[in-house]
Amino acid sequence: MNKLKYLAVIMVGIAGLGLQQAKADFVSTLNVGNSSLTGFAGPYGTVTVSLNVVTQVATFTFTSNSPAYSFIDSHIAAINVSTTFNNLTIINDPFFVGSGSGQVDGLGNFSLFLNNSDGFGSKIDTLSFSIHNTGTAWTDASQVLTFNNFGFDAAAHIAVNSTGGLVTGFAGEGPTVPDGGTTVMLLGMALSGLGMARRYLKS
């Protein structure tokens, strides 16, 4: 009976960690700049995707690598979504003036970009917005974005703060980091747990 209790505790723990991982956000690092940012190295910021699986609402948070860089101007944030969507909702962007789809300089085509008012005075370090999925359902935040024709799924218009706005350019993500190695850690824990369970059942 005690063996079954130990086994139950182990399996519940593994299941709990698995559920936590399933709800994890997806993070892209904006670390590849176009030619305008030559000489100014990344990372320039991050893009975090959070997904409500029930409502199929995905929320995007762009965070600049401040104080070195900020977000600015037209095409301030861009994403390439894996399916159809509607209901763009701006959560935090005080200078938002519109949106569209199309080319981002040097980084390919994106299905959605946001535009901000012009000028260095409108630069910001964090912006958030959400969309609603109207196509194939997402089951994980990592499914929300897809790579475009240039191999990017998110991009931003970057201001180099040390130049007082004289240098701006666009940056996208290189390798994406969905969980920071958590999946490997969980796999190791699961295998260890199964090994312990096997020993208890044999003894």
C-alpha positions in Angstrom: 0.0 0.0 0.0 2.9 2.4 0.9 4.4 1.6 -2.5 1.3 2.7 -4.3 1.2 6.0 -2.3 4.8 6.8 -3.3 4.0 5.9 -6.9 0.9 8.2 -6.9 2.9 11.1 -5.5 5.6 10.7 -8.1 3.1 10.5 -11.0 1.0 13.4 -9.8 4.2 15.5 -9.6 5.2 14.6 -13.1 1.7 15.4 -14.4 1.7 18.7 -12.6 5.0 19.7 -14.2 3.8 18.6 -17.6 0.7 20.8 -17.3 2.8 23.8 -16.2 4.9 23.3 -19.3 1.9 23.1 -21.5 0.8 26.6 -20.3 4.3 28.1 -20.8 4.7 31.3 -22.9 6.7 31.3 -26.1 9.6 33.7 -26.3 11.4 35.0 -29.3 14.6 37.1 -29.0 15.0 40.0 -31.4 18.7 39.6 -32.1 19.1 39.9 -35.9 19.3 43.5 -37.1 19.0 44.7 -40.7 21.7 46.7 -42.4 20.6 50.0 -40.7 21.7 48.5 -37.3 25.2 47.5 -38.4 27.6 48.2 -35.6 24.9 48.0 -32.9 24.7 44.4 -31.6 21.6 42.6 -30.3 19.8 41.4 -28.5 17.4 44.3 -29.2 14.5 42.9 -27.2 12.1 40.0 -26.8 8.6 39.0 -27.9 6.5 36.9 -25.5 3.4 35.1 -26.8 0.8 34.1 -24.3 -2.1 31.9 -25.3 -5.6 31.4 -23.8 -6.4 28.0 -25.3 -10.1 28.2 -24.4 -10.8 31.6 -25.9 -8.1 31.3 -28.6 -6.8 34.8 -27.8 -3.1 35.3 -28.2 -1.4 38.2 -26.4 2.0 39.6 -27.6 4.3 41.6 -25.4 7.3 43.3 -27.0 10.0 44.3 -24.5 13.0 46.3 -25.6 16.5 45.8 -24.4 16.5 49.1 -22.5 18.3 51.4 -21.9 20.3 50.6 -25.1 17.3 50.2 -27.4 13.7 51.2 -27.6 10.8 50.7 -30.1 9.7 53.5 -32.4 7.7 54.7 -35.4 6.0 52.9 -38.2 6.2 49.1 -38.2 7.0 49.3 -34.5 6.0 45.7 -34.0 5.3 42.9 -36.5 4.2 39.3 -36.3 3.6 36.5 -38.8 0.6 34.5 -37.6 0.1 30.9 -38.5 -3.6 31.1 -39.3 -6.4 33.6 -39.8 -7.3 36.0 -37.1 -9.3 39.1 -36.2 -10.1 41.5 -33.2 -6.7 43.3 -32.9 -6.8 44.8 -29.4 -4.2 47.3 -28.2 -3.3 46.7 -24.6 -0.4 49.0 -24.0 0.8 51.3 -26.8 0.2 55.0 -26.1 1.2 56.1 -29.6 -0.7 53.6 -31.7 -2.0 55.0 -35.0 -2.9 52.0 -37.1 -2.0 48.6 -38.4 -1.6 46.6 -41.6 0.3 43.7 -43.3 3.3 43.6 -45.6 7.0 44.1 -45.9 9.3 45.0 -43.0 12.6 46.4 -44.3 15.1 43.6 -44.8 13.0 41.0 -42.8 10.3 39.9 -45.2 6.5 39.9 -45.2 4.4 39.9 -42.0 0.7 39.2 -41.6 0.3 42.0 -39.0 2.3 45.1 -38.1 1.5 48.1 -35.9 2.3 51.7 -36.7 3.1 54.4 -34.1 3.3 58.2 -34.5 6.6 59.4 -36.0 9.5 60.8 -34.0 11.9 59.9 -31.3 9.5 61.4 -28.7 7.1 58.5 -29.2 9.6 55.7 -28.5 8.5 53.1 -25.9 10.1 50.1 -24.2 7.0 47.9 -23.8 4.0 47.3 -25.9 1.2 44.7 -25.8 -1.6 43.7 -28.1 -3.8 40.6 -28.7 -5.6 38.9 -31.5 -8.3 36.2 -31.8 -7.8 33.0 -33.8 -10.4 32.3 -36.4 -8.7 29.4 -38.1 -7.1 26.1 -37.0 -7.2 26.0 -33.2 -3.9 26.6 -31.3 -3.1 24.2 -28.5 0.2 25.8 -27.4 1.7 29.3 -27.6 4.5 28.0 -29.8 1.9 27.4 -32.6 0.7 31.0 -32.8 3.5 32.4 -35.0 5.2 30.9 -38.1 8.3 31.8 -40.1 7.9 34.1 -43.1 9.6 34.1 -46.4 12.8 35.4 -44.8 12.8 33.1 -41.8 11.4 35.5 -39.2 8.1 35.3 -37.2 8.4 38.6 -35.3 10.2 41.9 -35.8 10.3 45.4 -34.4 11.5 48.9 -35.3 14.5 49.7 -33.1 15.8 53.0 -31.9 19.4 53.2 -30.8 19.1 55.4 -27.8 22.7 56.4 -27.5 22.4 58.2 -30.9 19.5 60.4 -29.9 17.4 58.9 -32.6 19.8 59.3 -35.4 20.1 55.6 -35.9 17.0 53.3 -36.2 16.5 50.0 -37.9 14.5 46.8 -37.9 15.3 43.6 -36.0 13.9 40.1 -35.9 14.5 37.0 -34.0 17.2 34.4 -34.7 16.8 31.0 -32.9 13.6 31.0 -30.9 13.6 29.8 -27.2 10.2 28.3 -26.3 11.0 27.1 -22.8 14.6 27.7 -21.9 15.4 24.0 -21.6 12.5 23.2 -19.4 11.3 20.4 -21.7 14.7 18.6 -21.3 14.5 19.0 -17.5 11.0 17.6 -17.4 11.9 14.7 -19.5 14.8 13.9 -17.1 12.5 14.1 -14.1 9.9 11.9 -15.7 12.5 9.2 -16.6 13.9 9.4 -13.0 10.3 9.1 -11.6 9.5 6.1 -13.7 12.8 4.5 -12.7 11.9 5.0 -9.0 8.4 3.7 -9.5 9.8 0.5 -11.2 12.1 -0.1 -8.2 9.3 0.3 -5.7 7.0 -2.1 -7.6 9.8 -4.7 -7.9 10.8 -4.6 -4.2 
